[in-house]
């Protein structure tokens, strides 16, 4: 099953690395790719786990476009900076 999720806060390769590593650890996930310019995450999965993917992305600071507002959006943005830095190191 292919899932395409448009997300916010993807800025660089560090962000993409974090997303690929984090989602790649989830059960059933076979392949993850990130289009930085489009802010798009594509996931090939053996399972219909879109909701889990979206929750995991939000937890790491990359909410699905149009889903985070106010404090939740600000919190997600702060998390994305940390995830970005971790992705650059790892």
PyMOL commands that set and color helices and strands:
alter all, ss='L'
color gray80, all
select helices_A, chain A and resi 13-24+50-59+70-89
alter helices_A, ss='H'
color red, helices_A
select strands_A, chain A and resi 2-6+29-35+40-45
alter strands_A, ss='S'
color yellow, strands_A
deselect
rebuild
show_as cartoon
